[in-house]
Amino acid sequence: MNSDQVKVAQECAKLSAAGTINFGEVVGRLKNAGIERYHADYSRMETTYYTPDGGSCVAPMAHESALIAAAFSASQVEASVRQAQRGEIKYQQFTRQVLAAGCVGYFVQITGQCVQYFGRNGEIHTEWSPGAAGQREAHVESIKMQR
């Protein structure tokens, strides 16, 4: 990962925590910088950004840590995502809500056009980006082939 990509990743983390940039803007900036995915780890309070060539950088989360609920609620995570999409809540509030929903972290798959939210017992809730129907169908087909 080059220094420009590190700068973009750290800036996105900072602006997101401050509530001055929304999720779509974060994804756009990271994509334009050549970053393909990132992992927000609420247990470690850090976000790791990845490039296709295997590079990575870690940025500390700039918000208060809180207890993560024991039970994972995909419906509560989904409701928080919808609130954020409508602009009703910023990242700080979103984080508090998904922690209360038992989310231990999430992967934003920029090139895969989805976000995968994880519970502590292996639960996964996937949110697909608008227009990602082809990606979603390929994912479902991949799961079927593995069975």
C-alpha positions as CSV (number, residue, x, y, z in Angstrom):
1,M,0.0,0.0,0.0
2,N,1.5,3.3,-1.0
3,S,1.6,6.5,1.1
4,D,-1.2,8.1,-0.9
5,Q,-3.5,5.2,-0.2
6,V,-2.6,5.2,3.5
7,K,-3.4,8.9,3.6
8,V,-6.8,8.4,2.0
9,A,-7.7,5.5,4.4
10,Q,-6.7,7.5,7.5
11,E,-8.6,10.5,6.3
12,C,-11.7,8.5,5.6
13,A,-11.5,7.0,9.1
14,K,-11.1,10.4,10.6
15,L,-13.9,12.1,8.6
16,S,-16.3,9.2,9.1
17,A,-15.8,9.2,12.9
18,A,-16.4,13.0,12.9
19,G,-19.6,12.5,10.9
20,T,-18.5,14.8,8.1
21,I,-18.5,12.2,5.4
22,N,-21.1,9.5,4.6
23,F,-20.6,5.8,3.7
24,G,-21.0,6.4,0.0
25,E,-18.3,9.1,0.0
26,V,-16.0,6.8,2.0
27,V,-16.4,4.0,-0.5
28,G,-15.9,6.3,-3.5
29,R,-12.7,7.8,-2.1
30,L,-11.3,4.4,-1.2
31,K,-12.2,2.9,-4.5
32,N,-10.6,5.9,-6.4
33,A,-7.4,5.3,-4.3
34,G,-7.3,1.6,-5.3
35,I,-8.4,0.2,-2.0
36,E,-10.6,-2.9,-2.6
37,R,-11.9,-3.6,0.9
38,Y,-11.7,-2.8,4.6
39,H,-12.5,-4.5,7.9
40,A,-13.8,-2.7,10.9
41,D,-13.0,-4.7,14.0
42,Y,-15.0,-3.5,17.0
43,S,-13.2,-5.9,19.4
44,R,-9.8,-4.4,18.6
45,M,-11.2,-0.9,17.9
46,E,-9.3,-0.6,14.5
47,T,-10.0,-0.7,10.8
48,T,-7.7,-2.4,8.3
49,Y,-7.7,-1.3,4.7
50,Y,-6.5,-3.7,1.9
51,T,-5.3,-3.2,-1.7
52,P,-5.4,-5.9,-4.4
53,D,-1.6,-6.4,-4.2
54,G,-1.7,-7.6,-0.6
55,G,-0.9,-4.3,1.0
56,S,-2.7,-3.1,4.1
57,C,-2.8,-0.4,6.7
58,V,-4.5,-0.1,10.1
59,A,-6.2,2.9,11.5
60,P,-7.5,3.1,15.1
61,M,-11.2,3.8,15.5
62,A,-11.8,7.3,16.8
63,H,-14.9,6.6,18.9
64,E,-15.6,5.4,22.3
65,S,-15.5,1.6,22.8
66,A,-18.7,0.0,24.1
67,L,-19.8,-3.4,25.2
68,I,-20.9,-5.6,22.3
69,A,-24.2,-7.3,23.0
70,A,-23.9,-11.1,23.2
71,A,-26.8,-11.9,20.8
72,F,-26.6,-10.9,17.2
73,S,-29.7,-9.3,15.6
74,A,-29.5,-9.0,11.8
75,S,-32.8,-7.1,11.8
76,Q,-31.4,-4.5,14.2
77,V,-28.3,-4.2,12.0
78,E,-30.4,-3.8,8.9
79,A,-32.6,-1.2,10.6
80,S,-29.4,0.8,11.5
81,V,-28.1,0.5,8.0
82,R,-31.4,1.9,6.6
83,Q,-31.3,4.8,9.1
84,A,-27.8,5.7,8.0
85,Q,-28.8,5.4,4.3
86,R,-31.6,7.9,4.9
87,G,-29.2,10.3,6.6
88,E,-31.0,9.9,10.0
89,I,-27.9,8.9,11.9
90,K,-24.2,9.5,11.5
91,Y,-21.4,6.9,12.0
92,Q,-21.1,7.3,15.7
93,Q,-24.8,6.6,16.3
94,F,-24.7,3.8,13.8
95,T,-21.8,2.2,15.6
96,R,-23.6,2.4,19.0
97,Q,-26.6,0.7,17.5
98,V,-24.8,-2.1,15.7
99,L,-22.8,-2.8,18.9
100,A,-26.1,-3.1,20.8
101,A,-27.2,-5.5,18.0
102,G,-24.2,-7.8,18.7
103,C,-22.1,-6.8,15.7
104,V,-18.4,-7.5,16.4
105,G,-17.3,-6.0,13.1
106,Y,-17.9,-5.8,9.4
107,F,-16.1,-6.2,6.0
108,V,-16.8,-3.6,3.3
109,Q,-16.2,-5.4,0.0
110,I,-15.8,-2.4,-2.3
111,T,-15.2,-4.4,-5.4
112,G,-17.7,-7.0,-4.3
113,Q,-20.3,-4.3,-3.7
114,C,-21.5,-5.6,-0.3
115,V,-21.0,-5.2,3.4
116,Q,-20.9,-8.3,5.7
117,Y,-21.7,-7.7,9.4
118,F,-20.6,-10.4,11.8
119,G,-21.8,-11.6,15.2
120,R,-19.6,-13.3,17.8
121,N,-20.9,-16.8,17.0
122,G,-20.3,-16.7,13.3
123,E,-23.6,-15.0,12.3
124,I,-23.4,-13.0,9.1
125,H,-25.7,-10.4,7.7
126,T,-25.0,-9.2,4.1
127,E,-26.1,-5.8,2.7
128,W,-25.8,-5.5,-1.0
129,S,-25.0,-2.2,-2.7
130,P,-27.7,-0.8,-5.0
131,G,-27.1,-2.2,-8.5
132,A,-25.1,-5.2,-7.3
133,A,-27.7,-7.7,-8.5
134,G,-25.1,-9.6,-10.6
135,Q,-22.7,-9.8,-7.7
136,R,-25.4,-11.1,-5.4
137,E,-26.5,-13.7,-7.9
138,A,-22.9,-14.9,-8.3
139,H,-22.5,-15.1,-4.6
140,V,-25.7,-17.2,-4.1
141,E,-24.6,-19.5,-7.0
142,S,-21.2,-19.9,-5.3
143,I,-22.8,-20.9,-2.1
144,K,-25.1,-23.4,-3.9
145,M,-22.0,-25.0,-5.6
146,Q,-20.3,-25.5,-2.3
147,R,-23.1,-27.6,-0.8
